[in-house]
């Protein structure tokens, strides 16, 4: 069996006395697609910067592509592709010139063929002479990806790649990632979006710098105990407000135009319907539904108020 692409044990990073990441222990093999999922400020970007060698760990150990995270930082940087959350390319250079700059930075000889392949791959060929600062948000992401791939890395690290991107460009970006995965590339990606996490082979749910769950999306969703209902009716805000008078925030989660009700007690559903009727809402439906990653994450965030759901 080949050595892991990423292997960390107890990896952590503190800033002064504040632990941004604690006890990160993960293993990724060749061709894995791993998602690091959590809210803003959870430590996702810090993890990516640790794995890139942009930050030095304060605790633990790690190996990237067989190289030590503490001793072999430059070797690691030469073998990986990194796409940061913010746009870090040169706005006053054209698409062509940005890719050429990164090719020369990585010492890629005869990069012209590779450049043209990436322009075609990312559908940026018609815009090769356009200044980077004049590109749309989605096109900037694709240009940054082309620059990250110019030296044919073995590992691609993406920090919230679809943030600030329109739905069409987001879909195109996912098609590009799917193609890269089919070629055997290993990808680790951070995202705050649970629908993106569903596309990953494995995910890690992170909060306050600590991994709180690790596994496949299906295995993590299966950890939610009890029954889950989608509540429908007029004025979900009113329904939610009335139910919260008797049930905890862990039992009731609002997702825009959806309201989920989770319970381990068989009497809760009829009791909830009766309670709503008493408060002038007789036509509310409770439909059984399958849990989403959002449901599991909210349940985890609600601890210790609810210990029974996970």
C-alpha positions in Angstrom: 0.0 0.0 0.0 1.2 3.5 -0.9 2.2 5.9 1.9 -0.6 8.3 2.9 -0.7 11.6 1.1 -1.6 13.4 4.4 -1.0 12.0 7.8 -1.2 14.1 11.0 -1.3 13.2 14.6 -2.2 15.7 17.3 -1.4 18.6 15.0 -2.2 22.0 16.5 -1.5 25.7 16.2 -1.8 28.4 18.8 -1.6 32.2 18.6 -0.3 33.5 21.9 -2.5 31.6 24.4 -5.4 30.9 22.0 -5.5 27.5 20.3 -6.8 28.0 16.7 -6.5 24.3 15.9 -6.1 21.4 18.4 -5.3 17.7 18.1 -5.9 17.4 14.4 -5.5 13.7 13.5 -6.4 12.7 9.9 -5.1 10.4 7.2 -5.7 10.8 3.4 -4.8 8.3 0.7 -4.1 8.9 -3.0 -7.3 10.0 -4.8 -9.2 10.9 -1.6 -11.6 13.9 -1.7 -11.8 15.2 1.9 -14.0 18.1 3.1 -13.3 20.1 6.2 -16.7 21.5 7.2 -17.5 24.2 9.7 -18.7 27.7 10.4 -16.7 30.9 10.0 -13.9 31.0 12.6 -13.9 27.3 13.2 -10.3 26.9 12.2 -10.6 25.6 8.7 -8.2 28.1 7.0 -5.7 27.5 9.8 -5.7 23.8 9.1 -5.1 24.4 5.4 -2.2 26.8 6.1 -0.7 24.2 8.4 -0.9 21.5 5.8 0.6 23.9 3.2 3.5 24.7 5.4 2.5 28.4 5.6 2.1 28.1 9.3 4.4 26.1 11.6 2.6 23.7 14.1 3.0 24.4 17.8 2.0 20.8 18.7 1.8 17.4 17.1 3.4 16.1 13.9 2.5 15.6 10.3 3.7 14.3 7.0 2.6 15.6 3.6 3.5 13.4 0.6 6.0 11.7 2.8 7.7 14.9 3.9 7.9 16.2 7.4 5.8 19.3 8.1 8.5 20.8 10.3 11.7 20.0 8.4 10.6 19.7 4.7 8.4 22.8 4.2 10.0 23.9 0.9 9.7 20.4 -0.6 6.1 20.2 0.4 5.3 23.6 -1.2 6.9 22.4 -4.4 4.6 19.4 -4.6 1.2 20.9 -3.7 -1.3 23.3 -5.2 -3.0 25.8 -3.0 -6.0 27.9 -3.7 -6.6 30.6 -1.0 -9.9 31.9 0.1 -9.2 35.4 -1.1 -8.0 36.5 -4.6 -4.2 36.6 -4.4 -3.2 36.9 -8.1 -2.0 40.0 -9.9 -4.8 42.2 -11.2 -2.6 44.2 -13.5 -1.4 41.0 -15.3 -3.4 39.2 -17.9 -4.7 35.6 -17.5 -1.8 34.4 -19.6 0.7 36.4 -17.7 -0.5 35.2 -14.3 -0.2 31.6 -15.3 3.2 32.2 -16.8 4.4 33.9 -13.7 3.5 30.9 -11.5 5.0 28.5 -14.0 8.3 30.4 -13.8 8.0 30.6 -10.0 7.7 26.8 -9.9 10.5 26.3 -12.4 8.2 24.6 -15.0 10.2 24.3 -18.3 8.3 24.5 -21.6 5.1 25.5 -19.7 3.3 26.8 -22.8 1.6 23.5 -23.7 0.6 23.0 -20.0 -0.7 26.6 -19.9 -2.9 26.1 -23.0 -4.2 22.8 -21.6 -5.2 24.5 -18.4 -6.8 27.4 -20.2 -8.9 25.0 -22.2 -9.7 22.9 -19.1 -10.9 25.9 -17.1 -12.6 27.5 -20.2 -10.5 30.6 -19.9 -8.9 30.4 -23.3 -11.1 33.1 -24.8 -10.1 35.5 -22.0 -6.4 34.8 -22.0 -5.5 38.4 -22.8 -7.9 40.0 -20.3 -6.5 41.6 -17.1 -7.2 39.5 -14.0 -8.8 42.4 -12.3 -11.5 42.6 -15.0 -12.6 38.9 -14.5 -15.8 37.9 -12.8 -15.6 36.2 -9.4 -16.0 32.7 -10.9 -13.4 33.4 -13.6 -10.9 34.6 -10.9 -11.4 31.3 -9.0 -10.7 29.3 -12.2 -7.7 31.4 -13.0 -6.4 30.8 -9.4 -7.0 27.1 -9.9 -5.1 27.1 -13.2 -2.1 28.8 -11.5 -2.2 26.3 -8.7 -2.2 23.4 -11.2 0.5 24.7 -13.6 3.3 22.6 -11.9 1.1 19.4 -11.9 0.9 19.0 -8.1 0.2 15.7 -6.4 -2.1 17.3 -3.8 -4.6 20.2 -4.1 -5.7 22.2 -1.1 -8.7 24.5 -1.6 -9.8 27.0 1.0 -13.6 27.7 0.5 -13.2 27.7 -3.3 -16.9 28.5 -4.1 -17.3 31.5 -1.7 -18.5 34.5 -3.5 -19.0 32.6 -6.8 -22.3 32.7 -8.7 -24.3 29.4 -9.1 -23.3 28.8 -12.7 -19.6 29.3 -12.1 -19.9 27.2 -8.9 -21.3 24.4 -11.0 -18.5 24.7 -13.6 -15.9 24.7 -10.8 -17.3 21.4 -9.5 -17.1 19.8 -12.9 -13.4 20.8 -13.0 -12.9 19.2 -9.6 -14.7 16.1 -10.7 -12.4 15.8 -13.6 -9.3 16.2 -11.4 -10.5 13.5 -9.1 -11.1 11.1 -12.0 -7.4 11.6 -12.8 -6.4 10.4 -9.4 -5.6 13.8 -7.7 -6.0 14.0 -4.0 -8.0 17.0 -2.8 -8.7 18.6 0.6 -11.3 21.4 0.6 -12.7 23.6 3.3 -16.3 24.7 3.1 -19.1 26.2 5.2 -21.7 24.7 2.9 -23.2 21.3 3.8 -24.4 20.6 0.3 -20.8 20.8 -0.9 -19.8 18.5 2.0 -22.2 15.8 0.6 -20.0 15.6 -2.5 -16.9 14.5 -0.6 -15.7 11.0 0.1 -15.1 11.8 3.7 -15.6 14.8 5.8 -14.4 16.3 9.1 -16.8 18.5 11.1 -14.8 21.2 12.8 -15.7 23.7 15.5 -13.5 25.9 17.6 -10.4 24.3 16.1 -11.3 20.8 17.0 -12.6 17.9 14.9 -15.9 16.8 16.4 -16.8 14.2 13.8 -14.8 12.3 11.1 -16.3 9.9 8.5 -18.3 9.6 5.3 -21.3 12.0 5.0 -23.7 9.0 5.3 -22.0 7.6 8.4 -22.1 10.9 10.1 -25.8 11.5 9.2 -26.6 8.0 10.6 -25.5 9.1 14.1 -28.6 11.3 14.6 -30.8 9.4 17.0 -34.6 9.5 17.1 -37.0 10.6 14.4 -36.8 13.7 12.2 -39.9 15.5 10.8 -40.2 18.4 8.4 -42.9 20.8 9.7 -45.0 22.6 7.1 -47.7 25.1 7.4 -48.4 28.8 7.2 -46.0 31.1 9.0 -43.1 28.9 10.0 -41.8 31.7 12.2 -45.0 31.5 14.3 -44.9 27.7 14.3 -41.3 27.8 15.5 -42.0 30.4 18.1 -44.9 28.4 19.6 -43.1 25.0 19.6 -40.0 26.6 21.3 -42.2 27.3 24.3 -42.1 23.6 25.0 -39.2 22.1 23.0 -35.5 23.0 23.0 -33.5 24.7 20.3 -31.8 21.3 19.7 -35.2 19.8 18.8 -36.2 22.6 16.4 -34.0 23.9 13.6 -35.0 26.5 11.1 -33.4 26.4 7.6 -34.9 29.4 5.7 -38.2 28.0 4.4 -37.8 24.6 6.3 -38.4 23.7 9.9 -37.1 20.4 11.3 -38.3 18.8 14.5 -36.2 16.0 16.0 -37.3 13.8 18.8 -36.5 10.5 20.5 -39.9 10.4 22.3 -42.9 8.8 20.5 -45.4 11.1 22.2 -43.6 14.3 21.0 -45.2 14.5 17.6 -48.9 14.2 18.7 -48.1 16.5 21.6 -46.6 19.1 19.3 -49.6 18.9 17.0 -52.0 19.2 19.9 -50.0 22.2 21.3 -50.2 24.0 18.0 -53.9 23.4 17.8 -54.3 24.9 21.2 -52.5 28.0 20.0 -54.7 28.4 16.9 -52.7 26.4 14.3 -54.8 23.3 13.4 -53.4 22.4 10.0 -49.7 21.8 10.6 -48.1 18.8 9.0 -45.2 16.7 10.4 -43.7 14.6 7.6 -40.9 12.1 8.3 -37.6 13.1 6.6 -34.1 11.9 6.4 -31.4 13.8 8.4 -29.0 16.2 6.6 -25.5 17.1 7.6 -27.0 20.4 8.8 -29.2 18.5 11.3 -26.3 16.6 12.7 -24.1 19.7 12.9 -26.8 21.7 14.7 -27.3 18.8 17.1 -23.6 18.7 17.9 -23.5 22.5 18.4 -26.4 22.3 20.8 -24.6 20.1 23.3 -24.8 19.7 26.2 -28.4 20.9 26.1 -29.3 17.7 24.2 -27.3 14.6 24.8 -29.9 12.3 23.4 -29.7 13.1 19.7 -26.1 12.0 19.2 
